[in-house]
Amino acid sequence: MKDNPIDSTLLMLRGRRRVLRASSALAFAFGGLSLCGCRPGAQPDAALRVIEERDTQFGRLAVVELGRKRYLAYGPDIHFFHESVLDLDRPHELAAPYTRLMMLGVVYAQPYSRMVQIGVGAGNMTGYAIRTFPSAVVHAIDIDRHAVELGARYFGLAPHPRLHLHIEDGRSWLAASKEQFDVVMLDAYDDQSIPAALMDAEFFAIVAARLAPGGAVMQNVYMPIVDAKRLLAALRASFAEVDFYKVGDSAVLAAYQGPARDSRQLTARARELDATLRPVHSLANLLTNRAKAL
């Protein structure tokens, strides 16, 4: 049975995005993002609000608010998929649970001062890293300049001496870079899954070449749509160890060269960082999401 596009407002997790559907009181025509009352006698649903929209080479992009959450979302028709989410009441927190797990890169990497993020969106993780880790210099790479511009306008992504934004293809940028990085955060998706060019063995060989000794790679995975077996095989071709963290249907993989990190070692490191940095999201608490396998 097909979903009715004018059912009550739904939030359905898909990848790192959520599918937003219009309510029966509010038809959502993404080609133009028009809002109109549809049910006789119904009042427009004020909770769904379009802030700004743009046509990009990757599809229609919009900033939308639903309740007290603000989303940066791509998509045609009535379904669209969010790239970033901001809790307007807690703007300095990471609203998406998997993004908190991505911060465990600083627990794995010693030092963690050189960071690169592929797939920035509106910059939630980028901004959090700059605010939370005062020694970190972050290179943030995204292929869509519109996403970064809207992130600066509506999500708090701000210029900073330790932040270097690059509007480029992530694989090409990393391959051309001469630098090494302590933490590599991989969070690039299209509407279907991780792009093939960012999950093959050749790509992870590039990542491994750019990773400093003692560094770690953090890979976001949405389990229902990613070919996890293929991804793991590609990762393990270049990295000796891969640890798993889960929250809901999302997983974050921590890939690094050996020896393996045991839980006690990681917990001690996380508690030390929690005491020193006082992050909004406790790193030691995030380690409790460790899993044996995907």
C-alpha positions in Angstrom: 0.0 0.0 0.0 1.4 3.4 -1.0 1.8 6.2 1.4 -0.7 9.0 1.0 1.3 12.2 0.3 -1.3 14.2 2.3 -1.3 12.1 5.4 -0.6 13.7 8.8 2.9 15.2 9.1 5.5 12.5 9.3 9.2 12.4 10.1 10.7 9.2 8.7 14.4 8.5 9.0 16.2 7.8 5.8 19.9 7.9 5.7 21.2 10.9 7.6 18.1 12.7 6.2 14.5 12.6 7.2 11.7 12.4 4.7 9.3 15.3 5.4 5.8 15.0 4.1 3.0 17.5 4.0 0.0 17.3 6.4 -3.6 17.0 5.3 -4.0 20.6 6.2 -1.0 21.6 4.1 -0.1 20.6 0.6 3.6 20.8 0.0 4.5 21.2 -3.7 8.2 21.1 -3.7 8.4 22.7 -7.2 8.0 26.1 -5.8 7.4 25.0 -2.2 3.9 26.4 -2.2 1.9 26.0 1.0 -1.9 25.9 0.7 -4.9 24.6 2.8 -6.3 21.4 1.3 -8.8 20.0 3.6 -12.1 21.8 3.7 -12.4 23.9 6.8 -8.8 23.2 7.9 -6.4 25.8 9.0 -2.8 25.9 7.5 -0.3 24.1 9.7 1.9 26.8 11.0 4.5 24.3 12.2 5.9 23.8 8.7 7.6 26.9 7.3 9.8 27.4 4.3 12.5 30.0 5.0 14.4 29.9 1.7 14.7 27.7 -1.4 17.1 27.5 -4.3 17.6 25.5 -7.5 21.0 23.8 -7.6 22.7 21.4 -9.9 21.9 18.7 -7.3 18.2 19.5 -7.1 15.9 21.8 -5.2 17.4 22.9 -1.9 15.4 24.5 0.9 15.7 25.6 4.5 12.5 24.5 6.3 11.3 24.7 9.9 9.1 22.2 11.5 8.3 23.0 15.1 11.5 24.0 16.8 13.7 22.2 14.3 15.3 23.7 11.2 16.3 21.5 8.3 18.5 22.0 5.2 16.8 19.7 2.7 17.1 18.5 -0.9 14.5 16.8 -2.9 11.9 16.9 -5.7 8.1 16.6 -5.4 6.6 16.3 -1.9 9.4 14.2 -0.4 12.6 15.8 0.5 15.7 14.7 2.4 17.5 16.7 5.0 21.2 17.2 5.0 21.4 19.1 8.3 19.2 19.7 11.3 19.4 22.4 14.0 17.5 22.5 17.3 16.6 26.1 17.6 16.3 25.9 21.4 19.7 24.2 21.7 21.8 25.6 18.8 25.1 24.6 20.2 24.1 20.9 20.4 24.3 18.3 17.7 20.6 17.5 17.0 21.3 14.3 15.0 22.6 11.5 17.3 25.0 10.1 14.7 26.8 13.4 14.4 27.7 13.2 18.1 29.3 9.8 17.5 31.4 11.3 14.7 33.1 13.4 17.4 34.7 10.3 18.8 37.4 10.8 16.3 39.2 13.0 18.8 39.2 10.0 21.3 40.8 7.7 18.7 43.3 10.2 17.3 46.3 11.5 19.3 46.8 14.3 18.5 43.5 15.5 16.9 44.5 19.0 15.9 44.3 18.5 12.1 40.8 17.6 11.0 39.1 17.3 7.6 35.4 16.8 7.0 34.0 15.6 3.6 30.3 16.4 3.3 29.6 19.6 5.2 26.0 20.4 4.5 25.0 23.3 6.7 28.0 22.8 8.9 26.6 21.5 12.2 29.5 19.2 12.9 32.1 21.7 11.5 30.8 24.4 13.8 30.7 22.1 16.8 34.3 20.9 16.2 35.5 24.5 16.1 33.7 25.5 19.3 34.6 22.3 21.2 38.2 21.5 20.3 40.2 24.7 20.6 43.4 23.2 19.1 41.7 21.8 16.0 42.1 23.3 12.5 39.3 22.0 10.3 39.2 21.7 6.5 35.6 21.4 5.5 34.8 20.1 2.0 31.5 20.2 0.2 30.6 20.0 -3.5 27.5 22.3 -3.2 28.2 26.0 -2.5 24.5 26.6 -1.9 24.4 24.3 1.1 27.4 26.1 2.6 25.9 29.5 1.9 22.6 28.5 3.5 24.5 27.0 6.4 26.2 30.4 7.0 22.9 32.2 6.8 20.6 30.0 8.8 22.6 27.4 10.8 25.4 29.4 12.4 28.3 28.3 10.2 30.6 31.3 10.7 34.1 32.2 9.5 36.9 31.3 11.9 40.7 31.5 11.7 40.8 27.7 12.3 38.2 26.9 9.7 39.0 26.4 6.0 36.0 25.9 3.7 36.5 24.4 0.2 33.7 24.1 -2.4 35.1 21.1 -4.2 34.6 17.4 -4.9 35.8 15.6 -1.8 37.6 12.8 -3.4 39.5 15.1 -5.8 40.4 17.5 -3.0 41.7 14.8 -0.8 43.7 13.2 -3.6 45.3 16.6 -4.5 46.1 17.5 -0.9 49.7 17.3 0.3 48.7 17.5 4.0 48.1 14.7 6.5 45.2 14.7 8.9 44.6 13.3 12.4 40.8 13.0 12.0 39.0 12.4 8.7 35.2 12.7 9.0 33.2 11.2 6.0 29.6 12.2 5.8 28.8 12.6 2.1 25.5 11.2 0.8 23.4 11.7 -2.3 19.6 11.0 -2.2 20.2 7.2 -2.4 23.4 6.3 -0.5 27.0 7.1 -0.2 28.3 8.0 -3.7 30.2 5.1 -5.2 33.3 7.3 -5.6 33.4 7.8 -1.9 33.1 4.2 -0.8 35.4 2.1 -3.1 38.8 0.7 -2.2 40.6 3.3 -4.2 39.0 6.1 -2.3 39.9 4.6 1.1 43.5 4.1 -0.2 43.5 7.9 -0.8 42.1 8.5 2.7 44.7 6.2 4.3 47.5 8.1 2.5 46.3 11.4 3.9 45.9 10.0 7.5 48.6 10.9 10.0 50.2 8.2 12.2 47.8 7.6 15.1 44.9 9.1 13.2 41.3 7.9 12.7 38.7 7.9 10.0 35.0 8.3 11.1 32.5 7.1 8.5 28.7 7.7 8.8 26.6 4.8 7.6 22.8 4.6 7.4 22.3 0.8 7.5 19.0 0.4 5.6 20.4 2.0 2.4 24.1 1.4 2.4 25.8 -1.8 1.2 27.6 -2.3 4.4 29.4 -5.5 3.3 30.9 -3.7 0.3 31.8 -0.6 2.4 33.6 -2.7 5.1 35.5 -4.6 2.5 36.8 -1.4 1.0 37.7 0.1 4.4 39.5 -3.1 5.5 41.6 -3.1 2.4 43.4 0.1 3.7 42.9 0.0 7.5 43.9 -2.7 10.0 41.0 -2.0 12.4 37.4 -0.9 12.2 35.3 -0.3 15.3 31.5 0.0 15.2 29.1 2.4 17.0 25.4 2.4 16.6 22.5 4.7 17.3 19.1 3.7 15.9 19.5 2.7 12.3 22.7 4.7 11.9 26.2 3.5 12.5 29.6 5.3 12.7 32.7 3.3 11.8 36.1 4.2 13.3 38.8 3.0 11.0 42.5 3.2 11.9 45.8 1.3 11.7 46.6 -1.1 14.5 46.9 -2.0 17.3 43.3 -2.3 18.3 41.9 0.1 20.9 40.2 -1.6 23.8 37.3 -0.1 25.7 39.2 0.7 28.8 41.8 2.6 26.9 39.2 4.6 25.0 37.2 5.3 28.1 40.2 6.7 29.9 41.1 9.0 27.0 37.4 10.2 26.7 37.2 11.0 30.4 40.4 13.0 30.2 39.0 15.0 27.2 35.7 15.5 29.0 37.4 16.9 32.0 39.6 19.2 30.0 37.2 20.3 27.2 33.8 20.0 28.9 32.0 19.2 25.6 28.3 19.6 25.3 28.0 15.8 24.5 30.2 13.7 26.8 32.6 11.7 24.8 32.7 9.0 27.5 28.9 8.6 27.3 29.1 8.3 23.5 31.5 5.3 23.8 28.6 3.3 25.3 27.2 3.1 21.8 30.1 0.7 20.8 28.8 -2.4 19.1 30.5 -5.8 18.2 29.5 -5.6 14.5 27.2 -3.8 12.2 
